[in-house]
């Protein structure tokens, strides 16, 4: 198994697991390797340090640390990585606990608000004008950009 640190054309970093280097090259050529946040298929490998296993019990070993060239620090955690991970966790929770009503979001939200439909957790698409109108009617909504990868089944 080959684990690669990848980055899309928009600067989002993520990890990809492949059976071999040839698998990575083949999948990339067919545009199957995409950013989980923006679905960009212009993906490049980032430099990363390998993890070395020297045996079953490696008690005195010192792990190699990746060098973050953007921050210039050794092993320093990028705060954007933590923020991105939190956003992905929230997005996964929203997808798992809501019903997608698609373009009928504003209509469904109004029905629930005015007691015409049973209240439930929904998500969907609404224009900026529809969202503003809902807020003016006292209907609480929260715009949330969901990663494209969460909107469809993952392989």
C-alpha positions in Angstrom: 0.0 0.0 0.0 1.3 3.4 -1.0 0.1 6.5 1.0 0.7 9.8 -0.7 0.3 13.3 0.5 -1.6 15.1 -2.3 -2.6 18.7 -3.1 -5.2 20.0 -5.6 -4.8 23.1 -7.8 -6.8 25.1 -5.2 -4.2 24.3 -2.4 -6.3 21.7 -0.4 -4.0 19.0 1.0 -5.3 15.4 1.5 -4.0 11.9 1.7 -4.5 9.2 -1.0 -4.0 5.5 -0.7 -2.9 3.4 -3.7 -1.9 -0.2 -4.3 1.3 1.1 -6.1 2.8 4.1 -7.9 1.4 2.6 -11.1 -2.1 2.7 -9.6 -1.7 6.3 -8.7 -0.5 7.3 -12.2 -3.3 5.3 -13.9 -6.1 6.8 -11.7 -4.7 10.3 -12.1 -4.6 9.9 -15.9 -8.3 8.9 -15.8 -9.1 11.9 -13.5 -10.2 9.5 -10.8 -8.0 11.2 -8.2 -10.0 14.2 -7.0 -9.8 16.6 -4.1 -12.4 15.6 -1.5 -13.2 19.2 -0.8 -13.6 20.8 -4.2 -13.5 17.8 -6.6 -10.5 19.3 -8.5 -8.7 16.6 -10.5 -5.5 18.8 -11.0 -3.8 16.9 -8.2 0.0 16.8 -7.5 2.0 14.8 -5.0 3.6 16.7 -2.1 6.9 15.9 -0.6 6.6 13.8 2.5 8.8 11.9 4.9 8.5 8.1 4.9 7.6 6.2 8.1 10.1 3.4 8.6 9.3 0.2 10.4 12.4 -1.7 11.6 10.7 -4.5 13.4 7.8 -5.5 15.6 9.0 -3.4 18.6 10.8 -0.3 17.8 11.1 1.1 21.3 14.0 3.5 20.9 13.1 4.8 17.4 12.6 8.4 16.7 9.9 9.1 14.1 10.8 11.2 11.1 9.0 14.5 11.0 7.7 16.0 7.8 9.1 19.5 7.0 6.4 22.0 6.4 8.0 24.2 3.7 5.2 26.8 3.8 5.7 27.5 7.5 9.4 26.8 7.7 8.9 24.7 10.8 9.8 21.1 11.4 6.8 19.0 12.3 4.6 22.1 12.9 0.9 21.5 12.6 -0.8 23.8 10.1 -3.8 25.5 11.7 -5.6 25.4 8.3 -5.4 21.5 8.4 -7.2 21.5 11.8 -9.9 23.9 10.4 -10.3 21.9 7.3 -10.7 18.7 9.3 -13.3 20.3 11.5 -15.3 21.6 8.5 -15.2 18.1 7.0 -16.3 16.5 10.3 -19.2 18.9 10.5 -20.1 18.4 6.8 -20.1 14.6 7.3 -22.4 14.9 10.3 -24.8 17.2 8.4 -25.0 14.7 5.5 -25.5 11.8 7.9 -28.2 13.4 9.9 -30.3 15.3 7.4 -32.6 14.7 4.4 -31.6 16.2 1.1 -34.6 18.0 -0.3 -32.6 19.5 -3.2 -34.0 22.7 -4.8 -37.2 22.4 -2.7 -35.3 23.6 0.4 -37.1 27.0 0.8 -40.5 25.4 0.2 -39.9 22.6 2.7 -38.5 25.0 5.3 -41.6 27.2 5.0 -44.0 24.2 5.3 -42.2 23.1 8.5 -42.2 26.6 9.9 -45.9 27.1 9.4 -46.9 23.7 10.6 -47.9 22.3 7.2 -45.2 19.5 7.4 -43.6 17.6 10.2 -40.4 19.1 11.4 -37.2 17.3 10.5 -33.6 18.1 9.7 -33.2 19.0 6.0 -30.6 20.3 3.7 -30.8 21.5 0.1 -30.1 24.3 -2.2 -31.5 27.8 -2.0 -30.6 31.0 -3.8 -29.3 34.0 -1.9 -32.7 35.7 -2.4 -34.6 32.6 -1.1 -32.3 32.4 1.9 -32.7 36.1 2.7 -36.5 35.8 2.4 -36.5 32.8 4.8 -34.5 34.8 7.4 -36.9 37.8 7.1 -39.8 35.4 7.8 -38.1 34.3 11.0 -37.1 30.9 9.6 -33.6 30.0 10.9 -31.4 28.7 8.2 -27.6 28.2 8.0 -25.8 28.3 4.6 -23.1 25.6 4.6 -20.9 24.7 1.6 -20.7 21.0 1.5 -17.7 19.3 -0.2 -18.8 17.7 -3.5 -17.3 14.4 -2.5 -19.8 14.1 0.4 -22.8 14.5 -2.0 -22.3 11.2 -3.7 -21.2 7.7 -2.6 -17.5 7.2 -2.2 -15.8 4.2 -3.8 
